[in-house]
């Protein structure tokens, strides 16, 4: 995968080098060789860890989440629908073993920047409610550890979950017979769902050029496309105060554009998504548009009383 900025060659601490060399010399069995390879992999990942700046720590470890509301124009069934979207970014400890939010401190916990993305809009008489979550390591040294997606509407509900283990392990459930219950294993490539987290952490290291990419779980499920990686072309442009990241999927006839502030904290100002919406004679190319309304920082999990309802007004919701 090409990136706009290459990883710089780093000098390994002598102790780590000795561990790697020592593990390579231990035994001649296949098991010992596998252990050596695994130890080397851990060392490489550790050395790829990005140092967190004081600016980053001050913003993301203040005990608050960043909540941003967006006015939404959403294509569905070949027509445009009005609604709203919300992006909630927050840091939290993630259990490496169970791949969920950690309840207590453990040495193998992984610090992540979590994104909870929600959408609500109406399709005629009935509503759509959509949520996607991505758990991405703050040190930017691997893919998302987990991605989930669910959609609820009066016809039924669909749910998908991707776990990052030796491969991407995916389970998907749908009320459609043709999709029903699926368990998939996919090779590790860039995930569209993780791009939003990566923008907030290190946009200069976004994947650039021709890359294999797994589209968002929302798009795949609601468009009834095969869940797999597709060829994509990604570009990043800096327009001064604002930058734009564009992903084009030729096979899917789909283009995603994310506009964000060039300076930290790289807030997401708007995005568009152009694709074919609807089926048969109703199918047409339409463009989703989401534009920022308001952004606040708040420990929202503590703002759950009736007296806190006014906070929704401040977000324009």
N, C-alpha and C positions, 0 to 999 in steps of 0.2 A: 504494500500500500504506500502510495506517495503521500508525503505531507509537506506543507509549505516550509516548515522548519524541521530540520533533521535533529535527531537526538545527538547531543555532543558526546564525544568519547570521554568516558569518565575513568579515572584511575581508581581501581578497587583498593580498599584498605588491605594492608598486608595480611591481617588476620583472616579476612574473608578469602583471599586468594589461597592461603595455606589450607583452609577448610576445603575449598574446591579441589585443590590438588590432592589432598589427603584422601578425599572420598573417591577420587578416580583411581587411586592405587589400592583401595581395599578390596581384596578378594578377586575372584575371576568369574563368579557365578553371575547368571543373568540378573538375579535379584539384586546383587551388590551394584551391578552396572546401572540398573534402574534407579536405585537409591542415589547413586552419584549424579545421574541426570536430573533427578528431582531436586537434589540439593543445589545444583548449578542453576536450575530454573529459578529457585527461590532467591538466590543471590542476585541474579540478573534483574528480577522484579524489584528487589530492594534498592538496587542502584538506579533504577529508573524512576524512583519516587521523586516527585517534584517537591522542593522545599516550599512550605507555606509562608508567604510574606506576612509581615505584621499587619499590613493593610487588609489582607484576606482574613486573617484571624480576627481582627477587630470587627469586621463586617459580619462574618458568618458564624462566629462563636460568641455572640452577644446575648445568647439566651432567647433570641427572637427568630421568627420565620419571616421571609419576605413574601408578601401576598400582593399579586397584581391582577387587576380585572381588565377585561378586554371586551369591546363591542364586537360581536361575531356575526358575520354573514356566511351561512353554512349551506353548501349544496346538498340536497338529498332528494332522491327520486326525480332528478332532472329539473328541480326547482330550487330557488334560493329561499332560505329560512333565516329569520332574525333570531338572535339569541345572545348569550354571553359565555365567555370562557374565563377561567381563573387558573393562574399558575402559582403554585405554592412551593417555594424552595426553602429547605431547611437542612442543617447538618444534624447527623445523629450517628451513634455507634451501631454497627451492623454485625450480627453474629455470623462468623465465617462458616461455622458448622451447620446451623439451622437455616441460614439465609433469611433471617427476619431481623427486625429491630431488636437489639440486645437489651435485656432487662437489667443486666448488671455488668460491671467492668470485668473483662477477661483479657488475658494477654493477646489472644488471637482475634479480638474484635477489630473490625475494619472501619475507619471513619469514612462516611459517605456524605455526598450532597444528594439529598432526595428531592425529586420533583414529583409532586402530585398535580396532574393536569386534569381539569374538569371542563365539560361543556354541557350546556342545557339549551334546547331549542324545541320548537313545536313542528310537527308534520301534520297539518290539518287538525283533527280533533285530538290526536294523541301526542304525548311528549317523549323526547329522547333525553336520556341522562347518561353521560359518558365519563369514564375516569380512566386515566393511565398513570402508572407510577414507574419511575426508574430510579434505581439505587446505584450511584456511580462513585467510585473511590475518589476522595478529594485529592489524593496524590497523583491522579491522572496516570496510573501505571497499569491499566487493564481495562477490559470492557465492563459495562454495567454488570453488577453482581446478580441483579434480578430485575425483570420487567414484568409488569402485570397490566392487564386491560380488562375492562368490563363495560357492557352497554346494556341498558334496560329501556324497554319500551313496551307498549301494550301487546305486541305480538309475542314477546318473549324476551329472553336475555342470552347473552353470549359472554364467555369468559376465557381468557388465555393467560398463561404464565410461562415465562422463560427464566430458567435458572442457569447460571454460568458455572459449570463444573468442568469435567474433562472436555466436554463439548457443550454446546447450547442444548439444554434439554427443555422441550416445550410440550406443554399439555394444553389442549384447546377443547372447549365445550360449547355447543351451539344447539339451538332448538330446531335448526334445519337438518333434515335427515341426511342430505348429501355431505354435511360437515360433521354433525354429531360429535362423538368423542374421539379425539386424536391424541396420539403421543408421538412426538417427532424428535429426532436428533439432528442438529445442524452444525456444520463447521463454523468456527468462530471467525466472523467478519464484522465490519462496522455495523452498528445498530442505529437506525434512524432515531429511535427513542432516546438514545444516549447523547445525541448531538446537542440537545438543549442544555444538559448538564455540563457538557464539555465547553460550550460557549461561555458559561459562567465562570469556569475555572481557567481554561487556557485556549482561547479561540485561535491563536496562532498555530496551534497544533492540531486543528481539525483536519480530517482526511481531505486531500486535494487531488484532482485529476480523475482518471478512470479507476474506479474502485468497486468491488463487490459490496453490496449493502442490503441488509434486511429492512424493508420498509416498516413503517410504524404498524404495530399490532392493530391499531384502530383502522387504518386504511385497509389492511389485508382482510380483516374480518368483515367490515361493512361493505367492501366491494366484492367479497367472495373470491379473492385471488388466492393462489397457492402460496402458502407460507414457506418462503425460501429466500435465498439471496438473489438479487438482480443486479445486472450491470448498471452502474450509475456514473455520472460525471459531476464532480463537485468543484465549485470555485468559491473563492473568498476575495471580496473587494473592500478596500478601505476608502470611504467617501468623506473622510475628515472626521467629524464628530460621530458619524454613524457608519457601521460596516454591514455588509450583506453577505450571507452565506447561501449559496444556491445548490440544490441537488436536483439533477435531471435523470429520470428513469425512462430511457427511450422505449423499452418494451411495454411499459405501463402507460406511456403517453402522459406522464405526470411530472410536475415541477413544483418543488418546495423552495420558498424563499423566506429566510429569517433575517430580520433587520434588528440590530442591537447596537448599543453605544460602544464606540471603539475603546473608550477608557473604562477602567475598572469602576463599578462592578459588572460591566457588560450587560446592563439591563436589556431585556428583550422588549423592543418598542412595538413591533408589529410583525405579522407574517402573512404570507399568501400561499395558497396551495391550488394549483390548477390541474384538473383531471376530468375524466369522463364520468358524469353522474347520470344515473338512470339506466333503464334497460329497454332494449328494442327500439321502438319508434320514439320513446321519450329520452333516449340517451343523447346527451350533448356535453360539450366541454364547458365547464363552469369553473369559477375561481372563488375559493374560500378566502375571506379577508377577516383578519383579526387586528384591531387597533387598540392600543393601550388607553384605558380610562384613568386609572389611579393605582398607585402602589403605596403600600404601607408596610412597616415592620411591626410585628406583634407576636407575643406568645399566645397564639390563638387558642391553644388547648386549655388555657386558663380563662378564656373569655367566652364562657358557655352559659352565662346567666341571661335572663330576659333583659336585664339592664344593659347588656352588651349588643342588643339588636341594632342600635344606632350605628355601630361600626360598619354594618353592611351598607348603610347609606353613604358612608364616607368612601366606599369602594364603587358606588354607583350601581349596586346590585339590588 
